[in-house]
Amino acid sequence: MKILAVDAATEACSVALYNDGEINSVFEVCPQQHSQKLLPFIDQVLVDSGLTLSQLDGIAYGQGPGSFTGVRIGVSVTQGLAFGADLPVSGVSNLAMMAQQAIEQHQAQSVVAAIDARMSEIYLACYQNMNGLAQLLDNEIVIKPELLQKDDFQIQNSMSVGTGWGTYNEQLSTCFNATSSIIELPDAKFMLALALDAFNKGAGVAAELAQPNYVRDEVSWKKLPGR
């Protein structure tokens, strides 16, 4: 299979292409530059792989959680490319991406992924290693770290990933006995295994059905004068 993966949901912008076992990828931490960086990165991995969009089997995208603007950029670019090339798409959680990296690079058996959600909250999810793939336990949530209760999570011998651990390490450490990792931001390269599994199971959908997953229900808005 030939799968393109794109992600712009956090401070990092990344693109990866799986070409029948060969992977070409680009990763850069570039806050607020995703709209300028993403398309050139896509062009780069296509050229490096010797492929055109029409030769792909599908496009995977980081569906969030993360920056509302970044998630929307990733989804919009995915839809535009998929419409033009008539390709199916598949969304992958940004929390799952980091858990997958911990599994692939560190053979983690369970992972606690946390992204700093601003507003004194974190996006949080727990995963287990299921035959080499990150499998979600329970649900992805957004929560204030001080509200976490140790008894709420049945996970042991885990590894920590994500920016949430850097910001709220003390609160998270009281709830999870997790081994620290250096994985802070999602990388599209580690979306590929999850996306391949989804496409192989026929889980790809039409471009118009690509959806962000903000996890946080409230929509970002600016308070009007006098309100």
N, C-alpha and C positions, 0 to 999 in steps of 0.2 A: 504493500500500500504506500501511497504518497500523501502525507498529511502535513498541512501548514498549521502552526499554532501561533497565536498572537496574544499578547497581554500588555495592558496599560493601566491596570487597576490600582497600582500603588506608585511609590516614587520611582520604581524601576520600570523600564520599558524593554520588552524582550520579544524576540521572534525566533521560532525554530522550525525546521523542516525535516520530516522523516521521509527518506527516500529508500524504501526497501531495505531497511537496516542501517543505512548511512544517515547521520544527523549533522546538519549545519545549523548553527545558532548564533544569535547576537543578543547580548545582555548589557544594558547600561542604566545606571542610576542617574536620572535626568529629570528631576521634579519640574512640572509645568512645561515640559518640552515634548510631550508625547505626540501631540498633533503634528509636530515638525519631524519627529524621528521615526514614527511607526512605518510609514510607507517606504522611505528609503531602506529601512532594515528589511522589509519584506522583499524589496527588489534585490537586496544584497544576497539573501539566502536563496532566492530563486536562481540567481546567476551562479552562485557557488555550487548549487546542486545541478545546474544544467537543465532546469525545468521551466516551463511556463505554467501559468495558472490553469490553463485548460487540461494539463496533464495530471492535475491533482485529483485525489479521490474525495477530499473533504477539507474543511477548515475548522479548527478548534479555537475557542477564544476564552480568555479569562472572564468569567461572568460576575466576578465579585465574590465576597464583599471587598470593599476598598473605597477609594475616592469615587464619589458619584460621577464627577466629570471624567475621570480616567476610565471608569467602567463603560460609560457611554461612548467614549472614543473607540475603545476596543470593539464594542458591539457594532457600532456604525461602520467602521472600516471592514469588519468581517462581513457584514451584510452587503456592502457595496461590492466587495470582491466576489462573494458567493453568487450574487445576482448576475454579475457580468459573466461568470464562468459556469453558471448553472450547477453549483456544487452544494452538497448538504453541509450543515454546520452542527457543531456540538459544543455546548458550554461546559466549562470545567471550573470548579470552585478554586479560588485563589488560596484558601486554607488547605484544600486537598493537594494543591500543587506543591506546597512546602512540605507537607507530610510525605508525599511521594519522593521528594528529594532526600528526606531523612531515611526513607526505606532503601532507596537506591544507593546512596552514598555511605550510609552508616549501618545498614541492615537493622534499622529500628523495628521493633515488634509492635510498639504503640507510640503514638505521637500526640502531643497537645499543641495545637496551633492557635496562636493568638495574634491578631493584627490590631494595632492602636487605632481605634475608631474616632479619636478626638472626643470632645465633649465629655471627658473623664470616663469613657467607655472603651470596651474592647470587643472585637469580633472573636468568637471562640468556638472551637470544635475539637473533638477527640477522634482519633482514627486508629485502626488496627491494621497490621500487615496481613493481608489475605492473599496468599499465593503471590506475593511481590507487588500487590496493588494496595493503595490506601483506601480502606473502606470506612465510611463514616459511621461513628457510633452515636446514636441519638440524633440531635439536630444541631445545625449551626445557630448560634445565638449572638445577640449583642447585649452586654451587661456591664454594669459598674463593677470593677474588680472587688470592691469591698463587700459586695453582696454574694460573692461566691461561697458556697458551703462545701466542705470536704466530702460530706456524705452524699452529695448530689452526683458524684462521678465515680464510677467503678472502673478505674484504670490504674495499672501499676507498671513499674519498670518502663516508664515512658521517656521520650525525648522531647525537648521543647524547641519550637520554631516560631519565628515571627517577631515583629517589632513590639508587640504587646508585652513580651517578656522583658524587653529592655526598659520599657517605661514603667511596668508594674510588677517587677520581679518579686518584690517582697510579698505582695498580696497573692500572686499566683503560686509562689513557692509554699505558702501555708496550706494551699489546697491540693497541689500536685507535687509529688516527689519525682521530679523530672530531671534527667540528665541534660545539661546545657549543650546547645549546638551553636554553630556560627551562622546558621541559616536565618536570615532576617527578612528577606523579600522574595516573592514568588519569581520563578524563572520559567519561561514558556517551554524550555527544554524538558522540564519535568511534568509538563502537561501531556506530553506525547504518549506515554504508556497508557494513561487513563483515557485519552482520546481514541487511541487505537482500539482499546477494549470496547469503547462505546460504539465506534463505527463497525467493528466486527460483529457486534450484537444487533446491528441495524438500528441503533439509537440516533443516528443523524436525522436532522429535520431540515425543512426548507428554510431558506435565508430569512424569510419574513417572520419566522417563528423564533428567531434568536431573541433571547430575553436576558436582561441583566438580573442579578440577584443581589439587591442591596442589603438584605437581611434586616437592616433598620427600616421600619415602615415609614417614618417621617421623611418627607421630601425636603431637600435643602432649599431654604428660602431666606430672603433678606427682609428684615423687619422694616415696615414702612414708617415714615415719620408720623408721630401722633398715635401710633398703635400701642 
